[in-house]
Amino acid sequence: MPHPIGERLHCDDCGAEIEFVKACDCPERLPRTHSNLCCGKEMRSLGVTREEQPARSAPATRR
C-alpha cells in the first residue's frame, strides 16, 4: 500500500511515530515489500497531517 507525503504512523505501545516526507510508491497490486511494524505490531495510521509542499521558485526581484 503506498503512503502519501505527510502520512503519519503511530505505535500505541511505545509512542514512536513515522512521518513520510517522501511518498512511498509501492504499487497496490503487488504484495508489500516492507511492513509498518513496531513493538511486534502493525503501526496505526494517523492520516495525512500536512499537504505536499509546492516546489519553491526563485525569489522575485524588485525593480
PDB file with SEQRES, HELIX, SHEET and CRYST1 records, atoms N, CA, C and O in Angstrom:
SEQRES   1 A   63  MET PRO HIS PRO ILE GLY GLU ARG LEU HIS CYS ASP ASP          
SEQRES   2 A   63  CYS GLY ALA GLU ILE GLU PHE VAL LYS ALA CYS ASP CYS          
SEQRES   3 A   63  PRO GLU ARG LEU PRO ARG THR HIS SER ASN LEU CYS CYS          
SEQRES   4 A   63  GLY LYS GLU MET ARG SER LEU GLY VAL THR ARG GLU GLU          
SEQRES   5 A   63  GLN PRO ALA ARG SER ALA PRO ALA THR ARG ARG                  
SHEET    1 AA1 3 GLU A  17  GLU A  19  0                                        
SHEET    2 AA1 3 GLU A   7  HIS A  10 -1                                        
SHEET    3 AA1 3 ARG A  44  VAL A  48 -1                                        
CRYST1    1.000    1.000    1.000  90.00  90.00  90.00 P 1           1          
ATOM      1  N   MET A   1       0.848  -1.180   0.000  1.00  0.00           N  
ATOM      2  CA  MET A   1       0.000   0.000   0.000  1.00  0.00           C  
ATOM      3  C   MET A   1       0.886   1.232   0.000  1.00  0.00           C  
ATOM      4  O   MET A   1       1.736   1.374   0.879  1.00  0.00           O  
ATOM      5  N   PRO A   2       0.709   2.122  -0.959  1.00  0.00           N  
ATOM      6  CA  PRO A   2       1.535   3.331  -0.972  1.00  0.00           C  
ATOM      7  C   PRO A   2       1.150   4.281   0.161  1.00  0.00           C  
ATOM      8  O   PRO A   2      -0.005   4.330   0.585  1.00  0.00           O  
ATOM      9  N   HIS A   3       2.125   5.023   0.635  1.00  0.00           N  
ATOM     10  CA  HIS A   3       1.898   6.025   1.678  1.00  0.00           C  
ATOM     11  C   HIS A   3       2.159   7.397   1.074  1.00  0.00           C  
ATOM     12  O   HIS A   3       3.220   7.601   0.483  1.00  0.00           O  
ATOM     13  N   PRO A   4       1.221   8.358   1.201  1.00  0.00           N  
ATOM     14  CA  PRO A   4       1.437   9.691   0.651  1.00  0.00           C  
ATOM     15  C   PRO A   4       2.336  10.537   1.553  1.00  0.00           C  
ATOM     16  O   PRO A   4       2.536  10.220   2.725  1.00  0.00           O  
ATOM     17  N   ILE A   5       2.865  11.604   0.991  1.00  0.00           N  
ATOM     18  CA  ILE A   5       3.647  12.560   1.779  1.00  0.00           C  
ATOM     19  C   ILE A   5       2.773  13.082   2.912  1.00  0.00           C  
ATOM     20  O   ILE A   5       1.618  13.451   2.697  1.00  0.00           O  
ATOM     21  N   GLY A   6       3.322  13.111   4.102  1.00  0.00           N  
ATOM     22  CA  GLY A   6       2.608  13.647   5.257  1.00  0.00           C  
ATOM     23  C   GLY A   6       1.841  12.616   6.060  1.00  0.00           C  
ATOM     24  O   GLY A   6       1.322  12.940   7.128  1.00  0.00           O  
ATOM     25  N   GLU A   7       1.752  11.374   5.578  1.00  0.00           N  
ATOM     26  CA  GLU A   7       1.054  10.363   6.374  1.00  0.00           C  
ATOM     27  C   GLU A   7       1.896  10.037   7.595  1.00  0.00           C  
ATOM     28  O   GLU A   7       3.116   9.899   7.503  1.00  0.00           O  
ATOM     29  N   ARG A   8       1.234   9.915   8.744  1.00  0.00           N  
ATOM     30  CA  ARG A   8       1.925   9.582   9.993  1.00  0.00           C  
ATOM     31  C   ARG A   8       1.439   8.238  10.498  1.00  0.00           C  
ATOM     32  O   ARG A   8       0.247   7.935  10.467  1.00  0.00           O  
ATOM     33  N   LEU A   9       2.396   7.434  10.966  1.00  0.00           N  
ATOM     34  CA  LEU A   9       2.096   6.161  11.597  1.00  0.00           C  
ATOM     35  C   LEU A   9       2.500   6.265  13.060  1.00  0.00           C  
ATOM     36  O   LEU A   9       3.488   6.922  13.387  1.00  0.00           O  
ATOM     37  N   HIS A  10       1.741   5.621  13.942  1.00  0.00           N  
ATOM     38  CA  HIS A  10       1.967   5.727  15.383  1.00  0.00           C  
ATOM     39  C   HIS A  10       1.954   4.337  16.020  1.00  0.00           C  
ATOM     40  O   HIS A  10       1.109   3.506  15.686  1.00  0.00           O  
ATOM     41  N   CYS A  11       2.887   4.087  16.932  1.00  0.00           N  
ATOM     42  CA  CYS A  11       2.917   2.843  17.712  1.00  0.00           C  
ATOM     43  C   CYS A  11       2.210   3.119  19.037  1.00  0.00           C  
ATOM     44  O   CYS A  11       2.645   3.965  19.818  1.00  0.00           O  
ATOM     45  N   ASP A  12       1.124   2.403  19.279  1.00  0.00           N  
ATOM     46  CA  ASP A  12       0.369   2.606  20.519  1.00  0.00           C  
ATOM     47  C   ASP A  12       1.105   2.083  21.749  1.00  0.00           C  
ATOM     48  O   ASP A  12       0.792   2.488  22.869  1.00  0.00           O  
ATOM     49  N   ASP A  13       2.086   1.181  21.561  1.00  0.00           N  
ATOM     50  CA  ASP A  13       2.810   0.637  22.714  1.00  0.00           C  
ATOM     51  C   ASP A  13       3.891   1.582  23.224  1.00  0.00           C  
ATOM     52  O   ASP A  13       3.932   1.885  24.417  1.00  0.00           O  
ATOM     53  N   CYS A  14       4.777   2.057  22.326  1.00  0.00           N  
ATOM     54  CA  CYS A  14       5.904   2.881  22.788  1.00  0.00           C  
ATOM     55  C   CYS A  14       5.779   4.359  22.406  1.00  0.00           C  
ATOM     56  O   CYS A  14       6.548   5.187  22.895  1.00  0.00           O  
ATOM     57  N   GLY A  15       4.827   4.696  21.544  1.00  0.00           N  
ATOM     58  CA  GLY A  15       4.618   6.093  21.169  1.00  0.00           C  
ATOM     59  C   GLY A  15       5.455   6.566  19.992  1.00  0.00           C  
ATOM     60  O   GLY A  15       5.373   7.735  19.615  1.00  0.00           O  
ATOM     61  N   ALA A  16       6.268   5.680  19.398  1.00  0.00           N  
ATOM     62  CA  ALA A  16       7.081   6.080  18.246  1.00  0.00           C  
ATOM     63  C   ALA A  16       6.181   6.475  17.086  1.00  0.00           C  
ATOM     64  O   ALA A  16       5.087   5.937  16.919  1.00  0.00           O  
ATOM     65  N   GLU A  17       6.658   7.423  16.286  1.00  0.00           N  
ATOM     66  CA  GLU A  17       5.898   7.858  15.117  1.00  0.00           C  
ATOM     67  C   GLU A  17       6.806   7.961  13.906  1.00  0.00           C  
ATOM     68  O   GLU A  17       7.994   8.262  14.023  1.00  0.00           O  
ATOM     69  N   ILE A  18       6.227   7.707  12.743  1.00  0.00           N  
ATOM     70  CA  ILE A  18       6.902   7.854  11.457  1.00  0.00           C  
ATOM     71  C   ILE A  18       6.071   8.817  10.630  1.00  0.00           C  
ATOM     72  O   ILE A  18       4.848   8.687  10.574  1.00  0.00           O  
ATOM     73  N   GLU A  19       6.721   9.789   9.982  1.00  0.00           N  
ATOM     74  CA  GLU A  19       6.033  10.670   9.038  1.00  0.00           C  
ATOM     75  C   GLU A  19       6.736  10.537   7.694  1.00  0.00           C  
ATOM     76  O   GLU A  19       7.955  10.679   7.602  1.00  0.00           O  
ATOM     77  N   PHE A  20       5.962  10.267   6.664  1.00  0.00           N  
ATOM     78  CA  PHE A  20       6.525  10.118   5.331  1.00  0.00           C  
ATOM     79  C   PHE A  20       6.791  11.497   4.744  1.00  0.00           C  
ATOM     80  O   PHE A  20       5.860  12.267   4.507  1.00  0.00           O  
ATOM     81  N   VAL A  21       8.069  11.809   4.508  1.00  0.00           N  
ATOM     82  CA  VAL A  21       8.451  13.082   3.906  1.00  0.00           C  
ATOM     83  C   VAL A  21       8.639  12.920   2.399  1.00  0.00           C  
ATOM     84  O   VAL A  21       8.767  13.902   1.668  1.00  0.00           O  
ATOM     85  N   LYS A  22       8.653  11.683   1.954  1.00  0.00           N  
ATOM     86  CA  LYS A  22       8.684  11.347   0.533  1.00  0.00           C  
ATOM     87  C   LYS A  22       7.658  10.241   0.362  1.00  0.00           C  
ATOM     88  O   LYS A  22       7.591   9.320   1.177  1.00  0.00           O  
ATOM     89  N   ALA A  23       6.864  10.325  -0.685  1.00  0.00           N  
ATOM     90  CA  ALA A  23       5.822   9.328  -0.899  1.00  0.00           C  
ATOM     91  C   ALA A  23       6.427   7.951  -1.112  1.00  0.00           C  
ATOM     92  O   ALA A  23       7.440   7.809  -1.798  1.00  0.00           O  
ATOM     93  N   CYS A  24       5.812   6.947  -0.530  1.00  0.00           N  
ATOM     94  CA  CYS A  24       6.173   5.550  -0.772  1.00  0.00           C  
ATOM     95  C   CYS A  24       5.410   5.141  -2.018  1.00  0.00           C  
ATOM     96  O   CYS A  24       4.183   5.234  -2.057  1.00  0.00           O  
ATOM     97  N   ASP A  25       6.126   4.690  -3.032  1.00  0.00           N  
ATOM     98  CA  ASP A  25       5.458   4.399  -4.301  1.00  0.00           C  
ATOM     99  C   ASP A  25       5.277   2.908  -4.554  1.00  0.00           C  
ATOM    100  O   ASP A  25       5.238   2.474  -5.705  1.00  0.00           O  
ATOM    101  N   CYS A  26       5.168   2.121  -3.487  1.00  0.00           N  
ATOM    102  CA  CYS A  26       4.923   0.688  -3.660  1.00  0.00           C  
ATOM    103  C   CYS A  26       3.575   0.499  -4.363  1.00  0.00           C  
ATOM    104  O   CYS A  26       2.565   1.050  -3.924  1.00  0.00           O  
ATOM    105  N   PRO A  27       3.556  -0.269  -5.441  1.00  0.00           N  
ATOM    106  CA  PRO A  27       2.293  -0.488  -6.157  1.00  0.00           C  
ATOM    107  C   PRO A  27       1.297  -1.246  -5.293  1.00  0.00           C  
ATOM    108  O   PRO A  27       1.669  -2.174  -4.574  1.00  0.00           O  
ATOM    109  N   GLU A  28       0.024  -0.847  -5.365  1.00  0.00           N  
ATOM    110  CA  GLU A  28      -1.017  -1.509  -4.582  1.00  0.00           C  
ATOM    111  C   GLU A  28      -1.254  -2.936  -5.066  1.00  0.00           C  
ATOM    112  O   GLU A  28      -1.653  -3.791  -4.276  1.00  0.00           O  
ATOM    113  N   ARG A  29      -1.018  -3.207  -6.337  1.00  0.00           N  
ATOM    114  CA  ARG A  29      -1.335  -4.529  -6.884  1.00  0.00           C  
ATOM    115  C   ARG A  29      -0.308  -5.589  -6.493  1.00  0.00           C  
ATOM    116  O   ARG A  29      -0.575  -6.782  -6.636  1.00  0.00           O  
ATOM    117  N   LEU A  30       0.858  -5.178  -6.005  1.00  0.00           N  
ATOM    118  CA  LEU A  30       1.886  -6.125  -5.589  1.00  0.00           C  
ATOM    119  C   LEU A  30       1.892  -6.237  -4.068  1.00  0.00           C  
ATOM    120  O   LEU A  30       1.555  -5.281  -3.369  1.00  0.00           O  
ATOM    121  N   PRO A  31       2.272  -7.401  -3.560  1.00  0.00           N  
ATOM    122  CA  PRO A  31       2.376  -7.519  -2.096  1.00  0.00           C  
ATOM    123  C   PRO A  31       3.389  -6.510  -1.547  1.00  0.00           C  
ATOM    124  O   PRO A  31       4.368  -6.178  -2.215  1.00  0.00           O  
ATOM    125  N   ARG A  32       3.149  -6.037  -0.354  1.00  0.00           N  
ATOM    126  CA  ARG A  32       4.081  -5.090   0.261  1.00  0.00           C  
ATOM    127  C   ARG A  32       5.438  -5.730   0.444  1.00  0.00           C  
ATOM    128  O   ARG A  32       5.540  -6.888   0.849  1.00  0.00           O  
ATOM    129  N   THR A  33       6.470  -4.981   0.149  1.00  0.00           N  
ATOM    130  CA  THR A  33       7.821  -5.486   0.352  1.00  0.00           C  
ATOM    131  C   THR A  33       8.389  -4.968   1.665  1.00  0.00           C  
ATOM    132  O   THR A  33       9.518  -5.302   2.024  1.00  0.00           O  
ATOM    133  N   HIS A  34       7.636  -4.174   2.372  1.00  0.00           N  
ATOM    134  CA  HIS A  34       8.048  -3.688   3.685  1.00  0.00           C  
ATOM    135  C   HIS A  34       6.852  -3.774   4.618  1.00  0.00           C  
ATOM    136  O   HIS A  34       5.728  -3.988   4.164  1.00  0.00           O  
ATOM    137  N   SER A  35       7.074  -3.611   5.895  1.00  0.00           N  
ATOM    138  CA  SER A  35       5.973  -3.631   6.840  1.00  0.00           C  
ATOM    139  C   SER A  35       6.089  -2.422   7.749  1.00  0.00           C  
ATOM    140  O   SER A  35       7.152  -1.812   7.865  1.00  0.00           O  
ATOM    141  N   ASN A  36       5.005  -2.093   8.378  1.00  0.00           N  
ATOM    142  CA  ASN A  36       4.954  -0.947   9.282  1.00  0.00           C  
ATOM    143  C   ASN A  36       4.817  -1.465  10.708  1.00  0.00           C  
ATOM    144  O   ASN A  36       3.841  -1.167  11.397  1.00  0.00           O  
ATOM    145  N   LEU A  37       5.812  -2.247  11.146  1.00  0.00           N  
ATOM    146  CA  LEU A  37       5.772  -2.874  12.458  1.00  0.00           C  
ATOM    147  C   LEU A  37       6.634  -2.126  13.458  1.00  0.00           C  
ATOM    148  O   LEU A  37       7.707  -1.625  13.122  1.00  0.00           O  
ATOM    149  N   CYS A  38       6.156  -2.057  14.683  1.00  0.00           N  
ATOM    150  CA  CYS A  38       6.898  -1.516  15.813  1.00  0.00           C  
ATOM    151  C   CYS A  38       6.413  -2.285  17.036  1.00  0.00           C  
ATOM    152  O   CYS A  38       5.214  -2.528  17.174  1.00  0.00           O  
ATOM    153  N   CYS A  39       7.301  -2.661  17.901  1.00  0.00           N  
ATOM    154  CA  CYS A  39       6.959  -3.444  19.095  1.00  0.00           C  
ATOM    155  C   CYS A  39       6.208  -4.723  18.723  1.00  0.00           C  
ATOM    156  O   CYS A  39       5.385  -5.212  19.497  1.00  0.00           O  
ATOM    157  N   GLY A  40       6.498  -5.263  17.528  1.00  0.00           N  
ATOM    158  CA  GLY A  40       5.891  -6.509  17.085  1.00  0.00           C  
ATOM    159  C   GLY A  40       4.465  -6.381  16.587  1.00  0.00           C  
ATOM    160  O   GLY A  40       3.809  -7.393  16.338  1.00  0.00           O  
ATOM    161  N   LYS A  41       3.964  -5.144  16.436  1.00  0.00           N  
ATOM    162  CA  LYS A  41       2.577  -4.934  15.990  1.00  0.00           C  
ATOM    163  C   LYS A  41       2.550  -3.927  14.850  1.00  0.00           C  
ATOM    164  O   LYS A  41       3.466  -3.117  14.704  1.00  0.00           O  
ATOM    165  N   GLU A  42       1.493  -3.982  14.043  1.00  0.00           N  
ATOM    166  CA  GLU A  42       1.307  -3.027  12.952  1.00  0.00           C  
ATOM    167  C   GLU A  42       1.061  -1.637  13.547  1.00  0.00           C  
ATOM    168  O   GLU A  42       0.276  -1.486  14.483  1.00  0.00           O  
ATOM    169  N   MET A  43       1.733  -0.629  13.000  1.00  0.00           N  
ATOM    170  CA  MET A  43       1.544   0.742  13.471  1.00  0.00           C  
ATOM    171  C   MET A  43       0.208   1.271  12.960  1.00  0.00           C  
ATOM    172  O   MET A  43      -0.263   0.864  11.898  1.00  0.00           O  
ATOM    173  N   ARG A  44      -0.394   2.175  13.717  1.00  0.00           N  
ATOM    174  CA  ARG A  44      -1.693   2.758  13.380  1.00  0.00           C  
ATOM    175  C   ARG A  44      -1.476   4.034  12.574  1.00  0.00           C  
ATOM    176  O   ARG A  44      -0.624   4.854  12.917  1.00  0.00           O  
ATOM    177  N   SER A  45      -2.252   4.199  11.499  1.00  0.00           N  
ATOM    178  CA  SER A  45      -2.150   5.418  10.685  1.00  0.00           C  
ATOM    179  C   SER A  45      -2.918   6.545  11.370  1.00  0.00           C  
ATOM    180  O   SER A  45      -4.055   6.367  11.806  1.00  0.00           O  
ATOM    181  N   LEU A  46      -2.272   7.710  11.454  1.00  0.00           N  
ATOM    182  CA  LEU A  46      -2.934   8.908  11.978  1.00  0.00           C  
ATOM    183  C   LEU A  46      -3.449   9.768  10.845  1.00  0.00           C  
ATOM    184  O   LEU A  46      -3.978  10.856  11.072  1.00  0.00           O  
ATOM    185  N   GLY A  47      -3.295   9.278   9.621  1.00  0.00           N  
ATOM    186  CA  GLY A  47      -3.737  10.018   8.444  1.00  0.00           C  
ATOM    187  C   GLY A  47      -2.659  10.968   7.953  1.00  0.00           C  
ATOM    188  O   GLY A  47      -1.527  10.961   8.437  1.00  0.00           O  
ATOM    189  N   VAL A  48      -3.035  11.777   6.989  1.00  0.00           N  
ATOM    190  CA  VAL A  48      -2.110  12.753   6.405  1.00  0.00           C  
ATOM    191  C   VAL A  48      -2.202  14.019   7.233  1.00  0.00           C  
ATOM    192  O   VAL A  48      -3.281  14.591   7.385  1.00  0.00           O  
ATOM    193  N   THR A  49      -1.067  14.460   7.773  1.00  0.00           N  
ATOM    194  CA  THR A  49      -1.074  15.613   8.667  1.00  0.00           C  
ATOM    195  C   THR A  49      -0.572  16.893   8.029  1.00  0.00           C  
ATOM    196  O   THR A  49      -0.665  17.966   8.625  1.00  0.00           O  
ATOM    197  N   ARG A  50      -0.037  16.784   6.810  1.00  0.00           N  
ATOM    198  CA  ARG A  50       0.385  18.001   6.111  1.00  0.00           C  
ATOM    199  C   ARG A  50       0.290  17.743   4.621  1.00  0.00           C  
ATOM    200  O   ARG A  50       0.414  16.606   4.167  1.00  0.00           O  
ATOM    201  N   GLU A  51       0.073  18.785   3.880  1.00  0.00           N  
ATOM    202  CA  GLU A  51      -0.029  18.680   2.435  1.00  0.00           C  
ATOM    203  C   GLU A  51       1.349  18.742   1.812  1.00  0.00           C  
ATOM    204  O   GLU A  51       2.287  19.281   2.401  1.00  0.00           O  
ATOM    205  N   GLU A  52       1.465  18.190   0.625  1.00  0.00           N  
ATOM    206  CA  GLU A  52       2.728  18.262  -0.105  1.00  0.00           C  
ATOM    207  C   GLU A  52       3.046  19.722  -0.381  1.00  0.00           C  
ATOM    208  O   GLU A  52       2.189  20.478  -0.839  1.00  0.00           O  
ATOM    209  N   GLN A  53       4.270  20.108  -0.103  1.00  0.00           N  
ATOM    210  CA  GLN A  53       4.688  21.486  -0.312  1.00  0.00           C  
ATOM    211  C   GLN A  53       4.979  21.716  -1.788  1.00  0.00           C  
ATOM    212  O   GLN A  53       5.671  20.909  -2.409  1.00  0.00           O  
ATOM    213  N   PRO A  54       4.461  22.809  -2.368  1.00  0.00           N  
ATOM    214  CA  PRO A  54       4.784  23.086  -3.766  1.00  0.00           C  
ATOM    215  C   PRO A  54       6.271  23.421  -3.914  1.00  0.00           C  
ATOM    216  O   PRO A  54       6.900  23.930  -2.986  1.00  0.00           O  
ATOM    217  N   ALA A  55       6.809  23.132  -5.078  1.00  0.00           N  
ATOM    218  CA  ALA A  55       8.212  23.436  -5.337  1.00  0.00           C  
ATOM    219  C   ALA A  55       8.416  24.943  -5.232  1.00  0.00           C  
ATOM    220  O   ALA A  55       7.591  25.729  -5.696  1.00  0.00           O  
ATOM    221  N   ARG A  56       9.525  25.331  -4.616  1.00  0.00           N  
ATOM    222  CA  ARG A  56       9.816  26.754  -4.467  1.00  0.00           C  
ATOM    223  C   ARG A  56      10.397  27.304  -5.753  1.00  0.00           C  
ATOM    224  O   ARG A  56      11.251  26.683  -6.386  1.00  0.00           O  
ATOM    225  N   SER A  57       9.925  28.464  -6.124  1.00  0.00           N  
ATOM    226  CA  SER A  57      10.504  29.126  -7.302  1.00  0.00           C  
ATOM    227  C   SER A  57      11.534  30.137  -6.818  1.00  0.00           C  
ATOM    228  O   SER A  57      11.623  30.436  -5.627  1.00  0.00           O  
ATOM    229  N   ALA A  58      12.284  30.640  -7.733  1.00  0.00           N  
ATOM    230  CA  ALA A  58      13.302  31.634  -7.395  1.00  0.00           C  
ATOM    231  C   ALA A  58      12.610  32.882  -6.848  1.00  0.00           C  
ATOM    232  O   ALA A  58      11.540  33.255  -7.329  1.00  0.00           O  
ATOM    233  N   PRO A  59      13.206  33.524  -5.857  1.00  0.00           N  
ATOM    234  CA  PRO A  59      12.588  34.730  -5.297  1.00  0.00           C  
ATOM    235  C   PRO A  59      12.476  35.839  -6.343  1.00  0.00           C  
ATOM    236  O   PRO A  59      13.345  36.017  -7.197  1.00  0.00           O  
ATOM    237  N   ALA A  60      11.382  36.565  -6.239  1.00  0.00           N  
ATOM    238  CA  ALA A  60      11.186  37.683  -7.177  1.00  0.00           C  
ATOM    239  C   ALA A  60      12.140  38.807  -6.829  1.00  0.00           C  
ATOM    240  O   ALA A  60      12.449  39.027  -5.658  1.00  0.00           O  
ATOM    241  N   THR A  61      12.601  39.506  -7.828  1.00  0.00           N  
ATOM    242  CA  THR A  61      13.490  40.647  -7.603  1.00  0.00           C  
ATOM    243  C   THR A  61      12.705  41.921  -7.797  1.00  0.00           C  
ATOM    244  O   THR A  61      11.836  42.009  -8.664  1.00  0.00           O  
ATOM    245  N   ARG A  62      13.019  42.898  -6.987  1.00  0.00           N  
ATOM    246  CA  ARG A  62      12.333  44.196  -7.087  1.00  0.00           C  
ATOM    247  C   ARG A  62      13.079  45.081  -8.067  1.00  0.00           C  
ATOM    248  O   ARG A  62      14.303  45.020  -8.189  1.00  0.00           O  
ATOM    249  N   ARG A  63      12.331  45.882  -8.741  1.00  0.00           N  
ATOM    250  CA  ARG A  63      12.930  46.832  -9.677  1.00  0.00           C  
ATOM    251  C   ARG A  63      12.846  48.224  -9.161  1.00  0.00           C  
ATOM    252  O   ARG A  63      13.303  49.157  -9.822  1.00  0.00           O  
TER     253      ARG A  63                                                      
END                                                                             
